[in-house]
Amino acid sequence: MDRCDLCMNYEYDEELDCYTCTMELDQDDMERFLRGENRDCPYFQQGNEYQIVKHQM
């Protein structure tokens, strides 16, 4: 499993028919992402559905 799979910013795009990062990456960030050097992504947010639902109640 990739770290992106756990991120709240990694969402399914129906038009592209794939998952994409919803953050606007600058050129340097995109290069690091494409090289697989995104272990310490500054935009990573742990996707925890239970925490989201608890917050909405």
PyMOL Python script that loads the backbone (N, CA, C, O; Angstrom):
from pymol import cmd

cmd.read_pdbstr("""\
ATOM      1  N   MET A   1       0.845  -1.186   0.000  1.00  0.00           N
ATOM      2  CA  MET A   1       0.000   0.000   0.000  1.00  0.00           C
ATOM      3  C   MET A   1       0.884   1.240   0.000  1.00  0.00           C
ATOM      4  O   MET A   1       1.850   1.337   0.757  1.00  0.00           O
ATOM      5  N   ASP A   2       0.541   2.163  -0.844  1.00  0.00           N
ATOM      6  CA  ASP A   2       1.275   3.421  -0.952  1.00  0.00           C
ATOM      7  C   ASP A   2       0.746   4.397   0.101  1.00  0.00           C
ATOM      8  O   ASP A   2      -0.427   4.348   0.472  1.00  0.00           O
ATOM      9  N   ARG A   3       1.610   5.269   0.569  1.00  0.00           N
ATOM     10  CA  ARG A   3       1.202   6.263   1.570  1.00  0.00           C
ATOM     11  C   ARG A   3       0.078   7.148   1.029  1.00  0.00           C
ATOM     12  O   ARG A   3      -0.784   7.582   1.792  1.00  0.00           O
ATOM     13  N   CYS A   4       0.076   7.416  -0.261  1.00  0.00           N
ATOM     14  CA  CYS A   4      -0.986   8.238  -0.854  1.00  0.00           C
ATOM     15  C   CYS A   4      -2.356   7.606  -0.647  1.00  0.00           C
ATOM     16  O   CYS A   4      -3.352   8.319  -0.517  1.00  0.00           O
ATOM     17  N   ASP A   5      -2.420   6.275  -0.613  1.00  0.00           N
ATOM     18  CA  ASP A   5      -3.694   5.585  -0.427  1.00  0.00           C
ATOM     19  C   ASP A   5      -4.346   5.934   0.906  1.00  0.00           C
ATOM     20  O   ASP A   5      -5.561   5.798   1.048  1.00  0.00           O
ATOM     21  N   LEU A   6      -3.574   6.373   1.870  1.00  0.00           N
ATOM     22  CA  LEU A   6      -4.081   6.705   3.192  1.00  0.00           C
ATOM     23  C   LEU A   6      -4.405   8.188   3.355  1.00  0.00           C
ATOM     24  O   LEU A   6      -4.914   8.599   4.398  1.00  0.00           O
ATOM     25  N   CYS A   7      -4.116   8.984   2.344  1.00  0.00           N
ATOM     26  CA  CYS A   7      -4.246  10.438   2.432  1.00  0.00           C
ATOM     27  C   CYS A   7      -5.642  10.908   2.038  1.00  0.00           C
ATOM     28  O   CYS A   7      -6.239  10.390   1.094  1.00  0.00           O
ATOM     29  N   MET A   8      -6.153  11.888   2.768  1.00  0.00           N
ATOM     30  CA  MET A   8      -7.462  12.469   2.469  1.00  0.00           C
ATOM     31  C   MET A   8      -7.456  13.243   1.156  1.00  0.00           C
ATOM     32  O   MET A   8      -8.515  13.466   0.570  1.00  0.00           O
ATOM     33  N   ASN A   9      -6.286  13.656   0.686  1.00  0.00           N
ATOM     34  CA  ASN A   9      -6.189  14.433  -0.551  1.00  0.00           C
ATOM     35  C   ASN A   9      -6.117  13.554  -1.796  1.00  0.00           C
ATOM     36  O   ASN A   9      -6.029  14.071  -2.909  1.00  0.00           O
ATOM     37  N   TYR A  10      -6.153  12.250  -1.624  1.00  0.00           N
ATOM     38  CA  TYR A  10      -6.059  11.298  -2.726  1.00  0.00           C
ATOM     39  C   TYR A  10      -7.466  10.794  -3.023  1.00  0.00           C
ATOM     40  O   TYR A  10      -7.977   9.915  -2.329  1.00  0.00           O
ATOM     41  N   GLU A  11      -8.087  11.353  -4.055  1.00  0.00           N
ATOM     42  CA  GLU A  11      -9.490  11.088  -4.338  1.00  0.00           C
ATOM     43  C   GLU A  11      -9.685  10.534  -5.741  1.00  0.00           C
ATOM     44  O   GLU A  11      -8.867  10.748  -6.636  1.00  0.00           O
ATOM     45  N   TYR A  12     -10.789   9.817  -5.908  1.00  0.00           N
ATOM     46  CA  TYR A  12     -11.111   9.237  -7.207  1.00  0.00           C
ATOM     47  C   TYR A  12     -11.673  10.317  -8.118  1.00  0.00           C
ATOM     48  O   TYR A  12     -12.587  11.048  -7.736  1.00  0.00           O
ATOM     49  N   ASP A  13     -11.121  10.413  -9.326  1.00  0.00           N
ATOM     50  CA  ASP A  13     -11.576  11.360 -10.332  1.00  0.00           C
ATOM     51  C   ASP A  13     -12.353  10.576 -11.389  1.00  0.00           C
ATOM     52  O   ASP A  13     -11.772   9.788 -12.136  1.00  0.00           O
ATOM     53  N   GLU A  14     -13.666  10.795 -11.449  1.00  0.00           N
ATOM     54  CA  GLU A  14     -14.505  10.045 -12.379  1.00  0.00           C
ATOM     55  C   GLU A  14     -14.183  10.362 -13.835  1.00  0.00           C
ATOM     56  O   GLU A  14     -14.280   9.486 -14.694  1.00  0.00           O
ATOM     57  N   GLU A  15     -13.803  11.598 -14.119  1.00  0.00           N
ATOM     58  CA  GLU A  15     -13.471  11.966 -15.500  1.00  0.00           C
ATOM     59  C   GLU A  15     -12.208  11.251 -15.976  1.00  0.00           C
ATOM     60  O   GLU A  15     -12.148  10.796 -17.118  1.00  0.00           O
ATOM     61  N   LEU A  16     -11.207  11.151 -15.115  1.00  0.00           N
ATOM     62  CA  LEU A  16      -9.959  10.480 -15.472  1.00  0.00           C
ATOM     63  C   LEU A  16     -10.009   8.974 -15.214  1.00  0.00           C
ATOM     64  O   LEU A  16      -9.160   8.226 -15.700  1.00  0.00           O
ATOM     65  N   ASP A  17     -11.022   8.530 -14.439  1.00  0.00           N
ATOM     66  CA  ASP A  17     -11.191   7.124 -14.083  1.00  0.00           C
ATOM     67  C   ASP A  17      -9.989   6.574 -13.333  1.00  0.00           C
ATOM     68  O   ASP A  17      -9.539   5.456 -13.585  1.00  0.00           O
ATOM     69  N   CYS A  18      -9.471   7.383 -12.399  1.00  0.00           N
ATOM     70  CA  CYS A  18      -8.354   6.953 -11.559  1.00  0.00           C
ATOM     71  C   CYS A  18      -8.275   7.861 -10.334  1.00  0.00           C
ATOM     72  O   CYS A  18      -8.952   8.887 -10.258  1.00  0.00           O
ATOM     73  N   TYR A  19      -7.444   7.467  -9.385  1.00  0.00           N
ATOM     74  CA  TYR A  19      -7.217   8.280  -8.193  1.00  0.00           C
ATOM     75  C   TYR A  19      -6.152   9.330  -8.482  1.00  0.00           C
ATOM     76  O   TYR A  19      -5.165   9.058  -9.166  1.00  0.00           O
ATOM     77  N   THR A  20      -6.362  10.535  -7.953  1.00  0.00           N
ATOM     78  CA  THR A  20      -5.407  11.624  -8.137  1.00  0.00           C
ATOM     79  C   THR A  20      -5.273  12.412  -6.839  1.00  0.00           C
ATOM     80  O   THR A  20      -6.155  12.380  -5.981  1.00  0.00           O
ATOM     81  N   CYS A  21      -4.171  13.106  -6.716  1.00  0.00           N
ATOM     82  CA  CYS A  21      -3.952  14.006  -5.590  1.00  0.00           C
ATOM     83  C   CYS A  21      -4.673  15.315  -5.886  1.00  0.00           C
ATOM     84  O   CYS A  21      -4.504  15.892  -6.960  1.00  0.00           O
ATOM     85  N   THR A  22      -5.474  15.781  -4.938  1.00  0.00           N
ATOM     86  CA  THR A  22      -6.247  16.998  -5.155  1.00  0.00           C
ATOM     87  C   THR A  22      -5.470  18.264  -4.816  1.00  0.00           C
ATOM     88  O   THR A  22      -5.969  19.372  -5.014  1.00  0.00           O
ATOM     89  N   MET A  23      -4.254  18.107  -4.307  1.00  0.00           N
ATOM     90  CA  MET A  23      -3.436  19.272  -3.965  1.00  0.00           C
ATOM     91  C   MET A  23      -2.755  19.801  -5.223  1.00  0.00           C
ATOM     92  O   MET A  23      -2.377  19.036  -6.110  1.00  0.00           O
ATOM     93  N   GLU A  24      -2.607  21.102  -5.284  1.00  0.00           N
ATOM     94  CA  GLU A  24      -1.905  21.738  -6.393  1.00  0.00           C
ATOM     95  C   GLU A  24      -0.413  21.666  -6.111  1.00  0.00           C
ATOM     96  O   GLU A  24       0.112  22.464  -5.335  1.00  0.00           O
ATOM     97  N   LEU A  25       0.271  20.719  -6.733  1.00  0.00           N
ATOM     98  CA  LEU A  25       1.706  20.550  -6.516  1.00  0.00           C
ATOM     99  C   LEU A  25       2.483  21.489  -7.424  1.00  0.00           C
ATOM    100  O   LEU A  25       2.158  21.632  -8.603  1.00  0.00           O
ATOM    101  N   ASP A  26       3.514  22.132  -6.873  1.00  0.00           N
ATOM    102  CA  ASP A  26       4.361  22.953  -7.722  1.00  0.00           C
ATOM    103  C   ASP A  26       5.320  22.022  -8.476  1.00  0.00           C
ATOM    104  O   ASP A  26       5.303  20.809  -8.268  1.00  0.00           O
ATOM    105  N   GLN A  27       6.137  22.584  -9.335  1.00  0.00           N
ATOM    106  CA  GLN A  27       7.007  21.783 -10.196  1.00  0.00           C
ATOM    107  C   GLN A  27       7.964  20.902  -9.384  1.00  0.00           C
ATOM    108  O   GLN A  27       8.168  19.737  -9.728  1.00  0.00           O
ATOM    109  N   ASP A  28       8.541  21.436  -8.327  1.00  0.00           N
ATOM    110  CA  ASP A  28       9.470  20.657  -7.496  1.00  0.00           C
ATOM    111  C   ASP A  28       8.756  19.509  -6.789  1.00  0.00           C
ATOM    112  O   ASP A  28       9.259  18.386  -6.752  1.00  0.00           O
ATOM    113  N   ASP A  29       7.569  19.800  -6.222  1.00  0.00           N
ATOM    114  CA  ASP A  29       6.799  18.756  -5.545  1.00  0.00           C
ATOM    115  C   ASP A  29       6.397  17.656  -6.519  1.00  0.00           C
ATOM    116  O   ASP A  29       6.463  16.473  -6.185  1.00  0.00           O
ATOM    117  N   MET A  30       5.981  18.045  -7.723  1.00  0.00           N
ATOM    118  CA  MET A  30       5.568  17.062  -8.724  1.00  0.00           C
ATOM    119  C   MET A  30       6.745  16.184  -9.141  1.00  0.00           C
ATOM    120  O   MET A  30       6.583  14.979  -9.335  1.00  0.00           O
ATOM    121  N   GLU A  31       7.918  16.779  -9.279  1.00  0.00           N
ATOM    122  CA  GLU A  31       9.104  15.999  -9.646  1.00  0.00           C
ATOM    123  C   GLU A  31       9.430  14.972  -8.564  1.00  0.00           C
ATOM    124  O   GLU A  31       9.722  13.816  -8.869  1.00  0.00           O
ATOM    125  N   ARG A  32       9.378  15.398  -7.295  1.00  0.00           N
ATOM    126  CA  ARG A  32       9.627  14.463  -6.189  1.00  0.00           C
ATOM    127  C   ARG A  32       8.579  13.348  -6.173  1.00  0.00           C
ATOM    128  O   ARG A  32       8.904  12.189  -5.910  1.00  0.00           O
ATOM    129  N   PHE A  33       7.330  13.699  -6.452  1.00  0.00           N
ATOM    130  CA  PHE A  33       6.259  12.711  -6.481  1.00  0.00           C
ATOM    131  C   PHE A  33       6.502  11.680  -7.587  1.00  0.00           C
ATOM    132  O   PHE A  33       6.372  10.478  -7.357  1.00  0.00           O
ATOM    133  N   LEU A  34       6.852  12.147  -8.771  1.00  0.00           N
ATOM    134  CA  LEU A  34       7.068  11.242  -9.898  1.00  0.00           C
ATOM    135  C   LEU A  34       8.296  10.358  -9.697  1.00  0.00           C
ATOM    136  O   LEU A  34       8.350   9.247 -10.225  1.00  0.00           O
ATOM    137  N   ARG A  35       9.266  10.832  -8.951  1.00  0.00           N
ATOM    138  CA  ARG A  35      10.469  10.039  -8.654  1.00  0.00           C
ATOM    139  C   ARG A  35      10.238   9.073  -7.488  1.00  0.00           C
ATOM    140  O   ARG A  35      11.091   8.233  -7.199  1.00  0.00           O
ATOM    141  N   GLY A  36       9.093   9.189  -6.824  1.00  0.00           N
ATOM    142  CA  GLY A  36       8.801   8.320  -5.689  1.00  0.00           C
ATOM    143  C   GLY A  36       9.437   8.799  -4.404  1.00  0.00           C
ATOM    144  O   GLY A  36       9.630   8.014  -3.476  1.00  0.00           O
ATOM    145  N   GLU A  37       9.765  10.075  -4.339  1.00  0.00           N
ATOM    146  CA  GLU A  37      10.413  10.650  -3.163  1.00  0.00           C
ATOM    147  C   GLU A  37       9.403  11.409  -2.305  1.00  0.00           C
ATOM    148  O   GLU A  37       9.750  12.425  -1.703  1.00  0.00           O
ATOM    149  N   ASN A  38       8.168  10.935  -2.241  1.00  0.00           N
ATOM    150  CA  ASN A  38       7.112  11.671  -1.544  1.00  0.00           C
ATOM    151  C   ASN A  38       6.809  11.113  -0.165  1.00  0.00           C
ATOM    152  O   ASN A  38       5.691  11.270   0.326  1.00  0.00           O
ATOM    153  N   ARG A  39       7.770  10.469   0.468  1.00  0.00           N
ATOM    154  CA  ARG A  39       7.544   9.878   1.796  1.00  0.00           C
ATOM    155  C   ARG A  39       7.165  10.928   2.824  1.00  0.00           C
ATOM    156  O   ARG A  39       6.367  10.650   3.719  1.00  0.00           O
ATOM    157  N   ASP A  40       7.717  12.120   2.717  1.00  0.00           N
ATOM    158  CA  ASP A  40       7.433  13.192   3.665  1.00  0.00           C
ATOM    159  C   ASP A  40       6.628  14.296   2.990  1.00  0.00           C
ATOM    160  O   ASP A  40       6.992  15.470   3.058  1.00  0.00           O
ATOM    161  N   CYS A  41       5.539  13.914   2.343  1.00  0.00           N
ATOM    162  CA  CYS A  41       4.702  14.876   1.622  1.00  0.00           C
ATOM    163  C   CYS A  41       4.166  15.926   2.600  1.00  0.00           C
ATOM    164  O   CYS A  41       3.573  15.566   3.617  1.00  0.00           O
ATOM    165  N   PRO A  42       4.363  17.210   2.311  1.00  0.00           N
ATOM    166  CA  PRO A  42       3.889  18.255   3.220  1.00  0.00           C
ATOM    167  C   PRO A  42       2.362  18.373   3.237  1.00  0.00           C
ATOM    168  O   PRO A  42       1.806  19.026   4.120  1.00  0.00           O
ATOM    169  N   TYR A  43       1.686  17.757   2.282  1.00  0.00           N
ATOM    170  CA  TYR A  43       0.228  17.867   2.183  1.00  0.00           C
ATOM    171  C   TYR A  43      -0.490  16.637   2.720  1.00  0.00           C
ATOM    172  O   TYR A  43      -1.719  16.577   2.691  1.00  0.00           O
ATOM    173  N   PHE A  44       0.263  15.656   3.208  1.00  0.00           N
ATOM    174  CA  PHE A  44      -0.349  14.415   3.681  1.00  0.00           C
ATOM    175  C   PHE A  44      -1.254  14.677   4.870  1.00  0.00           C
ATOM    176  O   PHE A  44      -0.865  15.334   5.836  1.00  0.00           O
ATOM    177  N   GLN A  45      -2.474  14.149   4.784  1.00  0.00           N
ATOM    178  CA  GLN A  45      -3.414  14.195   5.902  1.00  0.00           C
ATOM    179  C   GLN A  45      -3.975  12.793   6.060  1.00  0.00           C
ATOM    180  O   GLN A  45      -4.563  12.242   5.129  1.00  0.00           O
ATOM    181  N   GLN A  46      -3.793  12.222   7.233  1.00  0.00           N
ATOM    182  CA  GLN A  46      -4.272  10.867   7.484  1.00  0.00           C
ATOM    183  C   GLN A  46      -5.771  10.798   7.254  1.00  0.00           C
ATOM    184  O   GLN A  46      -6.529  11.534   7.886  1.00  0.00           O
ATOM    185  N   GLY A  47      -6.201   9.938   6.372  1.00  0.00           N
ATOM    186  CA  GLY A  47      -7.617   9.743   6.103  1.00  0.00           C
ATOM    187  C   GLY A  47      -8.213   8.789   7.116  1.00  0.00           C
ATOM    188  O   GLY A  47      -7.938   7.590   7.069  1.00  0.00           O
ATOM    189  N   ASN A  48      -9.007   9.285   8.010  1.00  0.00           N
ATOM    190  CA  ASN A  48      -9.622   8.473   9.045  1.00  0.00           C
ATOM    191  C   ASN A  48     -11.124   8.729   8.998  1.00  0.00           C
ATOM    192  O   ASN A  48     -11.611   9.704   9.571  1.00  0.00           O
ATOM    193  N   GLU A  49     -11.860   7.850   8.312  1.00  0.00           N
ATOM    194  CA  GLU A  49     -13.298   8.043   8.132  1.00  0.00           C
ATOM    195  C   GLU A  49     -14.042   8.076   9.457  1.00  0.00           C
ATOM    196  O   GLU A  49     -15.010   8.823   9.599  1.00  0.00           O
ATOM    197  N   TYR A  50     -13.609   7.282  10.431  1.00  0.00           N
ATOM    198  CA  TYR A  50     -14.289   7.271  11.715  1.00  0.00           C
ATOM    199  C   TYR A  50     -14.153   8.617  12.433  1.00  0.00           C
ATOM    200  O   TYR A  50     -15.097   9.076  13.077  1.00  0.00           O
ATOM    201  N   GLN A  51     -12.994   9.239  12.323  1.00  0.00           N
ATOM    202  CA  GLN A  51     -12.779  10.546  12.948  1.00  0.00           C
ATOM    203  C   GLN A  51     -13.637  11.607  12.269  1.00  0.00           C
ATOM    204  O   GLN A  51     -14.157  12.500  12.937  1.00  0.00           O
ATOM    205  N   ILE A  52     -13.790  11.518  10.946  1.00  0.00           N
ATOM    206  CA  ILE A  52     -14.605  12.487  10.199  1.00  0.00           C
ATOM    207  C   ILE A  52     -16.059  12.375  10.637  1.00  0.00           C
ATOM    208  O   ILE A  52     -16.700  13.389  10.911  1.00  0.00           O
ATOM    209  N   VAL A  53     -16.589  11.151  10.705  1.00  0.00           N
ATOM    210  CA  VAL A  53     -17.970  10.942  11.117  1.00  0.00           C
ATOM    211  C   VAL A  53     -18.190  11.410  12.548  1.00  0.00           C
ATOM    212  O   VAL A  53     -19.212  12.028  12.847  1.00  0.00           O
ATOM    213  N   LYS A  54     -17.245  11.123  13.429  1.00  0.00           N
ATOM    214  CA  LYS A  54     -17.354  11.548  14.831  1.00  0.00           C
ATOM    215  C   LYS A  54     -17.418  13.068  14.920  1.00  0.00           C
ATOM    216  O   LYS A  54     -18.152  13.610  15.746  1.00  0.00           O
ATOM    217  N   HIS A  55     -16.654  13.757  14.077  1.00  0.00           N
ATOM    218  CA  HIS A  55     -16.639  15.222  14.063  1.00  0.00           C
ATOM    219  C   HIS A  55     -17.973  15.784  13.565  1.00  0.00           C
ATOM    220  O   HIS A  55     -18.400  16.847  14.016  1.00  0.00           O
ATOM    221  N   GLN A  56     -18.633  15.084  12.642  1.00  0.00           N
ATOM    222  CA  GLN A  56     -19.878  15.557  12.054  1.00  0.00           C
ATOM    223  C   GLN A  56     -21.066  15.392  12.999  1.00  0.00           C
ATOM    224  O   GLN A  56     -22.089  16.051  12.810  1.00  0.00           O
ATOM    225  N   MET A  57     -20.959  14.534  14.005  1.00  0.00           N
ATOM    226  CA  MET A  57     -22.080  14.280  14.923  1.00  0.00           C
ATOM    227  C   MET A  57     -22.284  15.392  15.899  1.00  0.00           C
ATOM    228  O   MET A  57     -23.187  15.323  16.733  1.00  0.00           O
TER     229      MET A  57
END
""", "prot")
cmd.dss("prot")
cmd.show_as("cartoon", "prot")
cmd.util.cbc("prot")
cmd.orient("prot")
